Amino acid sequence: QPHLLGADRQDAAGPDGHSVGQGRGGVHGADGRPGDGQIRGHSGTIGLPEPWRWSGLSIGPGLRPPSRTTLSGDGRAIIPGSERRGVALGAGQARGDDVRAAVERNFDRYLERIRDLCRQPSVSATGQGIRETANLVAELIREAGGTAELVETPGHPIVIGDIAGPPGPRLTRYGMYDVQPPEGEWSAPPFAAEILDLPDVGPSVVGRGTANSKGSLAAFFCALDALRETGGVPVSFALVVEGEEELGSPHLAEVVRDRASDLAADGGADFDLYADRSGDADLILGCKGLLSLEISCRSGEWGGPSRPLHSSEAAWISSPVWALVHALAALVGQDQEVRVPGLLGGARGPGEDDRALLKELAAGFDPERHLLEAGASRY
């Protein structure tokens, strides 16, 4: 339940139940769109292995229910169990009130659990505190009634866990426990998890990783605790939590392949950074992915010096530096639209379902609030 504020030079979390700032969300398909036989919407994306029923609407492969809808008369989503008996996800408004009451009762303990994990350094670039943090994550899984182990890699260990639940759906929960080095100026020591009163935000825990994303990771286990106290966790979880996300996850794929049977599930989720300043819950249905490259420019027949040259010669000798600047500027236009011929040719644009979801989300989108959160004056 933390309030999370993320920024390049500081992350912050506070106790009012929402998050702000940069970060990443759950990944459900490379293009962010669920495939046939999947649910999409405010409750995320869950793979459906067989036809089932959504509040009287028959759903099978290739069909999707409306997004962000009341799932049934009591606010439940029904997922098929082993014998096609529906398993309830959540229990409507009454359960929600009970969970909120449990969070209020245990708030101080939950807040300290989040601060404890954020106080532990876990800088993957240097290795500072990495193994200690991996052990803390494994202990959080065990405290939640699950089993956990540290899988060794040529780099940093990956935590594999399992939390059993009732018969029915099983989710694979991805997470990360590493952070970037705390460079630049900070309003509080980056690994002290101090509580500061931030302008326009309020009381917040300030520290590296509180938003991206050890605060969210610890909050997930607080949520499991509140659910157990109010009737039980309605799903089973497989967990894979890595310590090299900030390095590009060089060993994650191999471990996932080797442990595929342990991580098999009906769907995948990443619950990091899942609310904003309004307190409304966010669940990201996909991400764009990224492409990085390195461009270099050397002298040659086109011009430029073959060795370092005094800047006074720039009046008549071409500069590879300026040639590189012009090359970079040619990648995008004035409004940052991509101008590289053919680069977007293979991209798949939004389909009818995507456009319908975007139209629905746009109705509740507040551009001014988003610009405030982004620290920008215009789009």
C-alpha positions in Angstrom: 0.0 0.0 0.0 2.9 2.5 -0.4 2.7 5.8 -2.1 5.5 5.6 -4.6 7.4 8.4 -6.2 10.1 7.5 -8.7 12.7 9.8 -10.3 16.1 9.6 -11.9 17.8 10.8 -8.7 15.5 9.6 -6.0 12.6 7.2 -5.4 10.0 7.7 -2.7 7.2 5.8 -1.1 4.5 6.9 1.3 1.5 5.6 3.1 -1.5 6.7 1.2 -2.0 3.9 -1.2 -0.8 5.1 -4.7 2.3 5.6 -6.8 3.8 8.3 -9.0 6.7 8.4 -11.4 8.6 6.5 -13.9 8.8 2.8 -14.0 7.7 -0.4 -15.7 4.7 -2.6 -15.4 3.5 -6.1 -16.2 4.4 -7.7 -19.5 1.7 -9.8 -21.2 3.0 -10.3 -24.7 5.6 -8.4 -26.7 3.2 -6.0 -28.2 1.1 -5.7 -25.0 -2.0 -7.4 -26.5 -3.3 -10.7 -25.2 -3.8 -13.5 -27.7 -6.8 -15.7 -28.3 -8.4 -17.1 -25.2 -7.3 -14.4 -22.8 -9.0 -11.9 -20.6 -7.9 -8.3 -20.9 -8.9 -5.3 -18.8 -8.5 -3.7 -15.4 -7.9 -7.0 -13.8 -5.0 -7.7 -16.2 -4.5 -10.6 -18.6 -5.0 -14.2 -17.6 -4.6 -17.0 -20.1 -7.7 -19.2 -20.5 -7.0 -22.8 -21.2 -10.6 -23.7 -22.0 -14.0 -21.9 -22.7 -15.6 -20.5 -19.6 -18.4 -18.2 -18.6 -18.2 -14.4 -17.8 -21.4 -13.3 -16.0 -23.6 -15.3 -18.3 -21.5 -14.4 -21.4 -19.9 -17.5 -23.0 -16.2 -16.8 -23.6 -14.0 -19.1 -25.7 -10.8 -18.8 -27.7 -10.8 -15.6 -29.9 -13.5 -13.9 -27.7 -12.9 -11.3 -25.1 -15.2 -9.8 -22.5 -15.5 -6.0 -22.1 -12.5 -4.5 -20.3 -12.9 -2.8 -16.9 -16.4 -4.2 -16.3 -18.1 -5.5 -13.2 -17.3 -9.1 -13.6 -20.3 -10.6 -12.0 -23.1 -9.6 -9.6 -20.8 -9.7 -6.6 -17.8 -8.3 -8.3 -16.0 -11.6 -8.9 -14.2 -13.0 -11.9 -14.7 -16.7 -12.4 -11.8 -18.7 -13.7 -12.2 -22.4 -14.5 -10.9 -24.9 -12.0 -9.7 -28.5 -12.6 -13.3 -29.7 -13.2 -14.7 -26.6 -14.9 -16.0 -25.3 -11.5 -15.6 -21.6 -11.2 -13.0 -20.3 -8.8 -13.7 -16.8 -7.5 -11.1 -14.1 -7.8 -11.9 -11.7 -5.0 -15.2 -11.5 -3.2 -16.8 -8.2 -4.2 -17.1 -5.0 -2.2 -17.4 -6.7 1.2 -14.1 -8.4 0.8 -12.5 -5.2 -0.4 -13.7 -3.4 2.7 -12.2 -6.2 4.9 -8.9 -6.0 3.1 -8.7 -2.2 3.5 -9.5 -2.6 7.2 -6.7 -5.2 7.5 -4.2 -2.8 5.9 -5.2 -0.1 8.3 -4.7 -2.4 11.3 -1.3 -3.6 10.1 -0.2 -0.4 8.4 2.8 0.4 10.7 4.1 -3.2 10.4 3.6 -3.2 6.6 5.4 0.2 6.3 8.4 -1.1 8.2 8.5 -4.2 6.1 8.8 -2.0 3.0 11.4 0.2 4.6 13.4 -2.7 5.8 13.8 -4.1 2.2 14.5 -0.6 0.9 17.2 0.0 3.5 19.2 -2.9 2.2 21.5 -1.8 -0.7 21.2 -4.0 -3.8 23.3 -2.3 -6.5 23.7 -4.8 -9.3 26.4 -2.7 -11.1 28.8 -3.1 -8.2 27.3 -6.1 -6.4 26.8 -4.1 -3.2 24.3 -6.0 -0.9 23.1 -8.2 -3.7 23.2 -11.6 -1.9 21.9 -10.1 1.3 18.9 -8.7 -0.6 18.2 -12.0 -2.4 18.1 -13.8 1.0 15.6 -11.1 2.3 13.4 -11.7 -0.7 13.5 -15.5 -0.2 12.6 -14.9 3.5 9.6 -12.8 2.4 8.3 -15.7 0.3 8.7 -18.1 3.2 6.9 -15.8 5.5 4.1 -15.8 3.1 3.8 -19.6 3.5 5.8 -20.4 0.4 9.1 -22.1 -0.5 12.1 -20.3 -2.0 15.6 -21.0 -3.3 18.4 -18.9 -4.7 19.4 -20.1 -8.2 23.0 -19.3 -8.8 24.1 -17.8 -12.2 27.4 -16.5 -13.5 26.2 -13.2 -12.2 23.8 -12.5 -9.4 21.4 -15.1 -7.9 17.7 -15.3 -9.0 15.1 -16.1 -6.4 12.6 -18.8 -7.5 9.6 -19.3 -5.2 6.2 -21.0 -5.0 3.2 -20.0 -2.9 0.4 -22.6 -3.0 -3.2 -21.5 -3.1 -6.6 -23.1 -3.6 -7.3 -25.3 -6.7 -7.7 -23.0 -9.7 -5.5 -20.4 -11.4 -1.8 -20.0 -10.9 0.1 -16.8 -11.8 3.8 -16.4 -12.4 4.9 -13.2 -10.7 8.1 -11.5 -12.1 10.0 -9.1 -9.9 13.4 -7.5 -9.5 15.4 -6.8 -6.3 18.4 -4.8 -7.8 18.7 -1.0 -8.2 20.8 1.5 -10.0 23.7 3.2 -8.2 22.4 6.2 -6.2 24.2 8.9 -8.1 23.5 12.7 -7.9 22.0 14.7 -5.1 19.5 13.2 -2.7 17.1 14.8 -0.2 17.9 11.9 2.2 20.5 9.1 2.3 19.5 6.7 -0.5 19.5 3.6 1.7 18.1 5.1 4.8 14.4 4.9 3.8 13.6 8.1 5.7 10.1 9.5 5.8 9.9 13.1 4.4 7.0 15.4 3.7 7.2 16.0 0.0 5.5 18.9 -1.8 2.2 17.9 -3.5 2.8 14.3 -2.3 2.8 14.2 1.5 4.6 11.9 3.9 6.8 9.7 1.7 9.6 7.1 2.2 12.6 8.4 0.2 15.3 6.1 -1.0 16.7 4.2 -3.9 14.4 1.4 -4.9 11.3 2.4 -3.1 9.5 2.9 -6.4 11.7 0.9 -8.8 10.9 -1.4 -7.4 11.7 -3.0 -4.0 8.9 -0.9 -2.4 6.4 -2.5 -4.7 7.9 -6.0 -4.2 7.6 -5.7 -0.4 4.1 -4.2 -0.8 3.1 -7.3 -2.7 3.8 -9.5 0.3 2.0 -7.1 2.5 -1.0 -7.5 0.2 -0.8 -11.3 0.5 -0.7 -10.9 4.3 -3.9 -8.8 4.2 -5.6 -11.3 1.9 -4.7 -14.3 4.2 -6.1 -12.4 7.1 -9.4 -11.8 5.4 -10.2 -15.2 3.8 -7.2 -16.3 1.9 -5.2 -15.7 -1.3 -7.5 -16.8 -4.2 -4.6 -17.9 -6.5 -1.3 -19.7 -6.4 1.9 -18.0 -7.3 5.2 -19.0 -8.9 7.8 -16.3 -8.4 10.9 -15.4 -10.2 12.8 -12.3 -8.8 16.1 -11.4 -10.4 19.0 -9.2 -9.3 20.2 -8.1 -12.7 17.3 -6.3 -14.3 19.3 -3.0 -14.3 22.0 -4.9 -16.2 19.7 -6.1 -18.9 18.7 -9.4 -17.3 21.6 -11.4 -18.9 20.9 -14.7 -17.1 17.1 -14.5 -16.7 16.2 -16.3 -19.9 18.4 -19.3 -19.2 17.1 -19.8 -15.7 13.5 -19.5 -16.9 14.1 -22.1 -19.5 15.8 -24.4 -17.1 13.0 -24.0 -14.5 10.1 -23.8 -16.9 8.2 -26.6 -15.1 8.4 -24.8 -11.8 7.3 -21.5 -13.3 4.4 -22.9 -15.5 1.2 -21.0 -14.9 -2.1 -19.8 -16.4 -0.8 -16.2 -16.8 2.1 -13.9 -15.9 2.1 -10.6 -14.0 4.4 -7.9 -12.7 2.8 -5.8 -10.0 5.4 -3.1 -9.8 4.3 0.6 -9.8 0.6 -0.2 -9.9 -1.1 3.1 -8.8 -0.9 6.8 -9.2 -1.5 10.0 -7.2 -5.2 9.7 -7.5 -5.2 6.4 -5.6 -6.6 4.5 -8.6 -5.1 1.2 -9.3 -3.1 0.7 -12.5 -2.4 -2.6 -14.1 -0.3 -2.3 -17.3 -1.3 -4.8 -20.0 1.9 -4.7 -21.9 5.1 -2.7 -22.7 6.7 -1.4 -25.8 10.0 -3.1 -25.4 13.2 -1.2 -26.4 15.9 -1.1 -29.1 19.3 0.2 -28.3 22.2 0.7 -30.6 25.6 2.5 -30.8 26.6 4.7 -33.7 30.2 5.8 -34.4 31.6 8.1 -37.0 35.2 8.0 -38.3 37.1 10.1 -40.8 37.5 8.7 -44.3 37.2 9.7 -47.9 34.2 11.9 -47.0 36.5 14.0 -44.9 37.6 14.5 -41.3 41.0 14.1 -39.7 42.7 10.7 -39.3 44.1 11.8 -35.9 43.2 14.3 -33.2 43.3 17.7 -34.5 43.3 21.2 -33.0 39.9 22.9 -33.1 41.3 25.8 -35.0 41.4 23.5 -38.1 37.6 23.1 -38.0 37.3 26.0 -40.3 38.2 23.8 -43.2 38.5 20.2 -42.0 35.1 18.4 -41.5 34.3 17.2 -38.0 33.1 13.6 -37.4 31.4 14.9 -34.2 29.1 17.2 -36.2 28.5 14.4 -38.7 27.3 12.2 -35.9 25.1 15.0 -34.4 23.4 15.4 -37.8 23.0 11.6 -38.1 21.3 11.4 -34.7 19.0 14.3 -35.5 17.9 12.6 -38.7 16.4 9.7 -36.6 13.4 11.7 -35.4 11.5 14.8 -36.5 10.7 18.0 -34.7 7.9 16.2 -32.7 10.0 13.1 -32.2 8.2 11.1 -34.8 10.4 8.3 -36.2 11.8 9.2 -39.6 14.0 6.2 -40.4 12.6 4.6 -43.5 11.3 1.1 -43.0 12.0 1.0 -39.2 8.3 0.9 -38.4 7.3 -1.2 -41.4 7.0 -4.4 -39.4 5.3 -2.9 -36.4 1.8 -4.1 -35.7 -0.6 -1.2 -35.1 -3.5 -1.2 -32.7 -6.5 -3.5 -33.5 -10.2 -2.9 -32.9 -10.0 -4.3 -29.4 -7.0 -2.0 -28.6 -8.8 1.1 -29.9 -11.9 0.3 -27.9 -9.8 -0.1 -24.8 -7.9 3.2 -25.5 -11.2 5.0 -26.0 -12.4 3.7 -22.6 -9.2 4.6 -20.8 -9.2 8.1 -22.4 -12.5 8.9 -20.8 -10.8 8.8 -17.4 -7.4 10.2 -18.4 -6.4 13.6 -16.9 -3.6 15.2 -19.1 -2.9 17.9 -16.6 -2.4 15.5 -13.8 -0.2 13.3 -16.0 2.0 16.3 -17.0 2.3 17.2 -13.3 3.5 13.7 -12.5 5.9 13.7 -15.4 7.3 17.1 -14.4 6.6 18.4 -18.0 4.8 21.5 -19.2 3.4 20.2 -22.5 3.1 17.1 -24.7 
